[in-house]
Amino acid sequence: MSSYARFAIVFLICFFSFCCVTPAGAQKKEIQAAEDLIKSGDDKKLVQAQQSMQTLLADSANKRNKKIWDMLFRSYAEQYAHGNEKLYLKQKYDTVQLFNLAQNMFIVAEQLDSIEMLPDRKGRVKAEYRKEHAEILATIRPNLYNGGLYFIRKQQYDKAYSILNTYIDCTKQPMFRNKCYNTLDPKLPSAAYWAVYCAYKLKDTKAALHHVYWGLKDKQHYEYMLQYLAEIYKLEKDTARYVSTLDDGFKNFTGNPFFYTRLIDWYVNAGDYKKAMSYTDSLLAVKPKSVLGRFTKSTILLNTERYSECIPICDSLIAENDSFPDAYINAGLAYFNMAVKLDKNIQHLRTNKQRILQYYTKALPYLEKYRKMRPERKDQWALPLYTIYLNMNKGKEFDEIDKIMRSQP
């Protein structure tokens, strides 16, 4: 082999060795530089150290380098400490930045901990940073909760959910196992409730359902939790859980119209008036004077052709409040339908004629009153009044209503 060839081979070996060693060497220099920047305590230099480590981690080759992750954690921790001190001294500082730094510390520490849990070539696992980081984070964890509430007040629901999710999620992280947050943290249910609230506001059903277990344990907000949960199931089109949640809400908070009205709508639309009446009777057993319950009962009785039971309820509502239009229409239609029902019995039409006119006569003042109160609801009063005026030979009134009927689509 010529001397030139030997030189070329040695050159190539040295070149490739340099290429392999230099990045690692440069990496160590950057880590050392970041450590020096952190030790300086200067705010700008702390941000510089943070950005330097983030740049290194952008390279997939560095993703498992624990030292880089630790430097990034320390840069955040020092920034957090400086910001917290400024707020304590009532100096000008961005509160949002403090909350963001707290969350970033958790994210970085948990990522580092997952890397530490990876066994080496010999199957060994060494948790070098876990204990120290867990202790540091335990002291700032309350600020994640405070941050979540802060962003809710600002109506920044996506950010609020994110930071509350970090607060809750750390209960499942191995590095916090010794903290026993699942049993010792009294704010955990409240944090979950607010997380569900944020996800509901964002209409993100998957995110909302992620925290239902703990959210339902928040006794202070249990009533509202059931409301949001019902709406979430409705968005998910999970009808079984939607109705079941409304039922739970009604049983626990019978007086809350949210659960009652939706249950009535559901069962009435399904044609199950028996179930609707059952809920209505349960409501009236607790709140016998409930206007909503009594009016709903009158409507169910009207729709199930129990007219003689419907009318007294309407009369009692009118006696208490003569400006309640729906009570007038229910009573008027009850009398009207009683007349129509008799009118359809052709075999006994002659013998029933007097009673039919009596029912029309009784229906008339209710329907005319309703017309004055709700003139735009021609779909409700026009046809019954047309029929009554026709049967009672009221020419002038009939001509007027006939014009209205003809003008309708």
LINSUL-V815875 format. One record per residue. N is the residue number from 1. RES is the residue in one letter. SS is DSSP state (alpha for helix, beta for strand, coil for the rest). PHI is phi in radians with two decimals (999 if undefined). OMEGA is omega as a letter, one per 40 degrees, with the letter a starting at -180 (* if undefined). Layout:
# LINSUL-V815875
N | RES | SS | PHI | OMEGA
N | RES | SS | PHI | OMEGA
This chain:
# LINSUL-V815875
1 | M | coil | 999 | a
2 | S | coil | -1.24 | i
3 | S | alpha | -1.08 | i
4 | Y | alpha | -1.15 | a
5 | A | alpha | -1.12 | i
6 | R | alpha | -1.08 | i
7 | F | alpha | -1.09 | a
8 | A | alpha | -1.11 | a
9 | I | alpha | -1.14 | i
10 | V | alpha | -1.08 | a
11 | F | alpha | -1.11 | a
12 | L | alpha | -1.14 | i
13 | I | alpha | -1.07 | i
14 | C | alpha | -1.13 | a
15 | F | alpha | -1.10 | a
16 | F | alpha | -1.19 | i
17 | S | alpha | -1.11 | i
18 | F | alpha | -1.12 | a
19 | C | alpha | -1.09 | a
20 | C | alpha | -1.34 | a
21 | V | alpha | -1.46 | a
22 | T | alpha | -1.02 | i
23 | P | alpha | -1.02 | i
24 | A | alpha | -1.10 | i
25 | G | alpha | -1.14 | i
26 | A | alpha | -1.12 | i
27 | Q | alpha | -1.06 | i
28 | K | alpha | -1.08 | i
29 | K | alpha | -1.11 | i
30 | E | alpha | -1.16 | i
31 | I | alpha | -1.13 | i
32 | Q | alpha | -1.13 | i
33 | A | alpha | -1.10 | i
34 | A | alpha | -1.12 | i
35 | E | alpha | -1.10 | i
36 | D | alpha | -1.13 | i
37 | L | alpha | -1.11 | i
38 | I | alpha | -1.17 | i
39 | K | alpha | -1.13 | a
40 | S | alpha | -1.12 | i
41 | G | coil | 1.35 | i
42 | D | coil | -1.43 | a
43 | D | alpha | -1.02 | a
44 | K | alpha | -1.14 | a
45 | K | alpha | -1.23 | i
46 | L | alpha | -1.14 | i
47 | V | alpha | -1.13 | i
48 | Q | alpha | -1.09 | i
49 | A | alpha | -1.10 | i
50 | Q | alpha | -1.01 | a
51 | Q | alpha | -1.13 | i
52 | S | alpha | -1.10 | i
53 | M | alpha | -1.22 | i
54 | Q | alpha | -1.11 | i
55 | T | alpha | -1.12 | i
56 | L | alpha | -1.11 | a
57 | L | alpha | -1.26 | i
58 | A | coil | -1.18 | i
59 | D | coil | -1.51 | a
60 | S | alpha | -1.01 | a
61 | A | alpha | -1.17 | a
62 | N | alpha | -1.77 | a
63 | K | coil | -1.05 | a
64 | R | coil | -1.82 | i
65 | N | coil | -1.43 | a
66 | K | alpha | -1.14 | a
67 | K | alpha | -1.13 | i
68 | I | alpha | -1.12 | i
69 | W | alpha | -1.07 | i
70 | D | alpha | -1.13 | i
71 | M | alpha | -1.09 | i
72 | L | alpha | -1.13 | i
73 | F | alpha | -1.05 | a
74 | R | alpha | -1.13 | i
75 | S | alpha | -1.12 | i
76 | Y | alpha | -1.16 | a
77 | A | alpha | -1.08 | i
78 | E | alpha | -1.19 | i
79 | Q | alpha | -1.10 | i
80 | Y | alpha | -1.09 | a
81 | A | alpha | -1.07 | i
82 | H | alpha | -1.13 | a
83 | G | alpha | -1.13 | a
84 | N | alpha | -1.11 | i
85 | E | alpha | -1.13 | i
86 | K | alpha | -1.12 | i
87 | L | alpha | -1.15 | i
88 | Y | alpha | -1.10 | i
89 | L | coil | -1.50 | i
90 | K | coil | 1.04 | i
91 | Q | coil | -1.59 | a
92 | K | coil | -1.19 | i
93 | Y | coil | -2.80 | a
94 | D | coil | -1.37 | a
95 | T | alpha | -1.07 | i
96 | V | alpha | -1.02 | a
97 | Q | alpha | -1.07 | a
98 | L | alpha | -1.12 | i
99 | F | alpha | -1.13 | i
100 | N | alpha | -1.12 | i
101 | L | alpha | -1.11 | i
102 | A | alpha | -1.06 | i
103 | Q | alpha | -1.13 | i
104 | N | alpha | -1.09 | i
105 | M | alpha | -1.08 | i
106 | F | alpha | -1.14 | a
107 | I | alpha | -1.07 | a
108 | V | alpha | -1.18 | a
109 | A | alpha | -1.10 | i
110 | E | alpha | -1.20 | i
111 | Q | alpha | -1.15 | i
112 | L | alpha | -1.08 | a
113 | D | alpha | -1.12 | i
114 | S | alpha | -1.16 | i
115 | I | alpha | -1.24 | i
116 | E | alpha | -1.10 | a
117 | M | coil | -1.40 | i
118 | L | coil | -1.35 | a
119 | P | coil | -1.21 | i
120 | D | coil | -1.39 | a
121 | R | coil | -1.09 | i
122 | K | coil | -1.70 | i
123 | G | coil | 1.41 | a
124 | R | coil | -1.58 | i
125 | V | coil | -2.12 | a
126 | K | coil | -2.21 | i
127 | A | coil | -1.57 | a
128 | E | coil | -1.38 | a
129 | Y | coil | -1.92 | a
130 | R | alpha | -0.94 | a
131 | K | alpha | -1.06 | a
132 | E | alpha | -1.09 | a
133 | H | alpha | -1.16 | i
134 | A | alpha | -1.08 | i
135 | E | alpha | -1.17 | i
136 | I | alpha | -1.10 | a
137 | L | alpha | -1.19 | i
138 | A | alpha | -1.06 | a
139 | T | alpha | -1.31 | a
140 | I | alpha | -1.81 | a
141 | R | alpha | -0.98 | i
142 | P | alpha | -0.98 | i
143 | N | alpha | -1.27 | i
144 | L | alpha | -1.17 | i
145 | Y | alpha | -1.10 | i
146 | N | alpha | -1.08 | i
147 | G | alpha | -1.12 | i
148 | G | alpha | -1.04 | i
149 | L | alpha | -1.15 | i
150 | Y | alpha | -1.06 | a
151 | F | alpha | -1.23 | i
152 | I | alpha | -1.14 | i
153 | R | alpha | -1.07 | i
154 | K | coil | -1.48 | a
155 | Q | coil | 1.05 | i
156 | Q | coil | -1.67 | a
157 | Y | alpha | -1.19 | i
158 | D | alpha | -1.16 | i
159 | K | alpha | -1.22 | i
160 | A | alpha | -1.05 | i
161 | Y | alpha | -1.07 | a
162 | S | alpha | -1.01 | a
163 | I | alpha | -1.29 | i
164 | L | alpha | -1.21 | i
165 | N | alpha | -1.09 | i
166 | T | alpha | -1.13 | i
167 | Y | alpha | -1.04 | a
168 | I | alpha | -1.36 | a
169 | D | alpha | -1.10 | a
170 | C | alpha | -1.14 | i
171 | T | alpha | -1.13 | a
172 | K | alpha | -1.71 | a
173 | Q | coil | -1.41 | a
174 | P | alpha | -1.00 | a
175 | M | alpha | -1.19 | a
176 | F | alpha | -1.90 | a
177 | R | alpha | -1.01 | a
178 | N | alpha | -1.23 | a
179 | K | alpha | -1.40 | i
180 | C | coil | 0.92 | a
181 | Y | alpha | -1.05 | a
182 | N | alpha | -1.06 | a
183 | T | alpha | -1.95 | a
184 | L | alpha | -1.86 | a
185 | D | coil | -1.66 | a
186 | P | coil | -1.25 | a
187 | K | coil | -1.58 | a
188 | L | alpha | -1.05 | i
189 | P | alpha | -1.06 | i
190 | S | alpha | -1.12 | i
191 | A | alpha | -1.06 | i
192 | A | alpha | -1.16 | i
193 | Y | alpha | -1.03 | a
194 | W | alpha | -1.18 | i
195 | A | alpha | -1.15 | i
196 | V | alpha | -1.10 | i
197 | Y | alpha | -1.02 | a
198 | C | alpha | -1.10 | a
199 | A | alpha | -1.11 | i
200 | Y | alpha | -1.09 | i
201 | K | alpha | -1.08 | a
202 | L | coil | -1.48 | a
203 | K | coil | 0.99 | i
204 | D | coil | -1.77 | a
205 | T | alpha | -1.15 | a
206 | K | alpha | -1.09 | i
207 | A | alpha | -1.14 | a
208 | A | alpha | -1.14 | a
209 | L | alpha | -1.18 | a
210 | H | coil | -1.11 | a
211 | H | coil | -2.09 | a
212 | V | alpha | -1.12 | a
213 | Y | alpha | -0.94 | a
214 | W | alpha | -1.34 | a
215 | G | alpha | -1.05 | a
216 | L | coil | -1.25 | i
217 | K | coil | -1.55 | i
218 | D | coil | -1.47 | a
219 | K | alpha | -1.14 | a
220 | Q | alpha | -1.13 | a
221 | H | alpha | -1.97 | a
222 | Y | alpha | -1.03 | a
223 | E | alpha | -1.08 | a
224 | Y | alpha | -1.25 | i
225 | M | alpha | -1.03 | i
226 | L | alpha | -1.14 | i
227 | Q | alpha | -1.13 | i
228 | Y | alpha | -1.11 | a
229 | L | alpha | -1.13 | i
230 | A | alpha | -1.08 | i
231 | E | alpha | -1.15 | i
232 | I | alpha | -1.16 | i
233 | Y | alpha | -1.13 | i
234 | K | alpha | -1.14 | i
235 | L | alpha | -1.10 | i
236 | E | alpha | -1.34 | a
237 | K | coil | 1.07 | i
238 | D | coil | -1.63 | a
239 | T | alpha | -1.14 | a
240 | A | alpha | -1.10 | i
241 | R | alpha | -1.24 | i
242 | Y | alpha | -1.05 | a
243 | V | alpha | -1.19 | i
244 | S | alpha | -1.10 | i
245 | T | alpha | -1.19 | i
246 | L | alpha | -1.09 | i
247 | D | alpha | -1.12 | i
248 | D | alpha | -1.04 | i
249 | G | alpha | -1.10 | a
250 | F | alpha | -1.12 | a
251 | K | alpha | -1.15 | a
252 | N | alpha | -1.52 | a
253 | F | coil | -2.39 | a
254 | T | coil | -0.99 | a
255 | G | coil | -1.37 | a
256 | N | coil | -1.40 | a
257 | P | alpha | -1.15 | a
258 | F | alpha | -0.96 | a
259 | F | alpha | -1.28 | a
260 | Y | alpha | -1.10 | a
261 | T | alpha | -1.10 | a
262 | R | alpha | -1.25 | i
263 | L | alpha | -1.15 | i
264 | I | alpha | -1.11 | i
265 | D | alpha | -1.00 | a
266 | W | alpha | -1.10 | a
267 | Y | alpha | -1.33 | i
268 | V | alpha | -1.16 | i
269 | N | alpha | -1.11 | i
270 | A | coil | -1.46 | a
271 | G | coil | 1.36 | a
272 | D | coil | -1.69 | a
273 | Y | alpha | -1.24 | i
274 | K | alpha | -1.12 | i
275 | K | alpha | -1.17 | i
276 | A | alpha | -1.06 | i
277 | M | alpha | -1.19 | i
278 | S | alpha | -1.08 | i
279 | Y | alpha | -1.14 | a
280 | T | alpha | -1.15 | i
281 | D | alpha | -1.13 | i
282 | S | alpha | -1.13 | i
283 | L | alpha | -1.12 | a
284 | L | alpha | -1.22 | i
285 | A | alpha | -1.18 | i
286 | V | alpha | -1.55 | a
287 | K | coil | -2.24 | a
288 | P | coil | -1.08 | a
289 | K | coil | -1.65 | a
290 | S | coil | -1.03 | i
291 | V | alpha | -1.13 | i
292 | L | alpha | -1.05 | a
293 | G | alpha | -1.13 | a
294 | R | alpha | -1.19 | i
295 | F | alpha | -1.12 | i
296 | T | alpha | -1.06 | i
297 | K | alpha | -1.10 | i
298 | S | alpha | -1.09 | i
299 | T | alpha | -1.20 | i
300 | I | alpha | -1.11 | i
301 | L | alpha | -1.09 | i
302 | L | alpha | -1.09 | a
303 | N | alpha | -1.26 | i
304 | T | coil | -1.79 | i
305 | E | coil | 1.12 | i
306 | R | coil | -1.74 | a
307 | Y | alpha | -1.14 | a
308 | S | alpha | -1.15 | i
309 | E | alpha | -1.49 | a
310 | C | alpha | -1.24 | a
311 | I | alpha | -1.07 | i
312 | P | alpha | -1.04 | i
313 | I | alpha | -1.14 | i
314 | C | alpha | -1.08 | i
315 | D | alpha | -1.08 | i
316 | S | alpha | -1.19 | i
317 | L | alpha | -1.16 | i
318 | I | alpha | -1.18 | i
319 | A | alpha | -1.09 | i
320 | E | alpha | -1.43 | a
321 | N | coil | -2.65 | a
322 | D | coil | -1.38 | i
323 | S | coil | -1.90 | a
324 | F | coil | -1.81 | a
325 | P | alpha | -1.07 | a
326 | D | alpha | -1.17 | i
327 | A | alpha | -1.19 | i
328 | Y | alpha | -1.15 | a
329 | I | alpha | -1.18 | i
330 | N | alpha | -1.13 | i
331 | A | alpha | -1.14 | i
332 | G | alpha | -1.07 | a
333 | L | alpha | -1.20 | i
334 | A | alpha | -1.10 | i
335 | Y | alpha | -1.11 | a
336 | F | alpha | -1.06 | a
337 | N | alpha | -1.17 | i
338 | M | alpha | -1.12 | i
339 | A | alpha | -1.19 | a
340 | V | alpha | -1.09 | i
341 | K | alpha | -1.07 | i
342 | L | alpha | -1.18 | a
343 | D | alpha | -1.13 | a
344 | K | coil | -1.39 | i
345 | N | coil | -1.47 | a
346 | I | alpha | -1.10 | a
347 | Q | alpha | -1.06 | a
348 | H | alpha | -2.01 | a
349 | L | alpha | -1.08 | a
350 | R | alpha | -1.13 | a
351 | T | alpha | -1.23 | a
352 | N | alpha | -1.60 | a
353 | K | alpha | -1.00 | a
354 | Q | alpha | -1.11 | i
355 | R | alpha | -1.17 | i
356 | I | alpha | -1.06 | i
357 | L | alpha | -1.13 | i
358 | Q | alpha | -1.10 | i
359 | Y | alpha | -1.15 | i
360 | Y | alpha | -1.08 | a
361 | T | alpha | -1.11 | i
362 | K | alpha | -1.24 | a
363 | A | alpha | -1.23 | a
364 | L | alpha | -0.98 | a
365 | P | alpha | -1.10 | i
366 | Y | alpha | -1.13 | a
367 | L | alpha | -1.23 | i
368 | E | alpha | -1.18 | i
369 | K | alpha | -1.13 | i
370 | Y | alpha | -1.10 | i
371 | R | alpha | -1.06 | i
372 | K | alpha | -1.14 | a
373 | M | alpha | -1.38 | a
374 | R | coil | -2.30 | a
375 | P | coil | -1.08 | a
376 | E | coil | -1.32 | a
377 | R | coil | -1.56 | i
378 | K | alpha | -1.07 | i
379 | D | alpha | -1.10 | a
380 | Q | alpha | -1.63 | a
381 | W | alpha | -1.81 | a
382 | A | alpha | -1.11 | a
383 | L | alpha | -1.13 | i
384 | P | alpha | -1.04 | i
385 | L | alpha | -1.16 | i
386 | Y | alpha | -0.98 | a
387 | T | alpha | -1.14 | a
388 | I | alpha | -1.18 | i
389 | Y | alpha | -1.07 | i
390 | L | alpha | -1.15 | a
391 | N | alpha | -1.29 | a
392 | M | coil | -1.74 | i
393 | N | coil | 0.97 | i
394 | K | coil | -1.64 | a
395 | G | alpha | -1.02 | a
396 | K | alpha | -1.06 | a
397 | E | alpha | -1.13 | i
398 | F | alpha | -1.14 | i
399 | D | alpha | -1.04 | a
400 | E | alpha | -1.17 | a
401 | I | alpha | -1.26 | i
402 | D | alpha | -1.11 | i
403 | K | alpha | -1.11 | i
404 | I | alpha | -1.13 | a
405 | M | alpha | -1.12 | a
406 | R | alpha | -1.21 | a
407 | S | alpha | -1.43 | a
408 | Q | coil | -1.39 | i
409 | P | coil | -1.03 | *
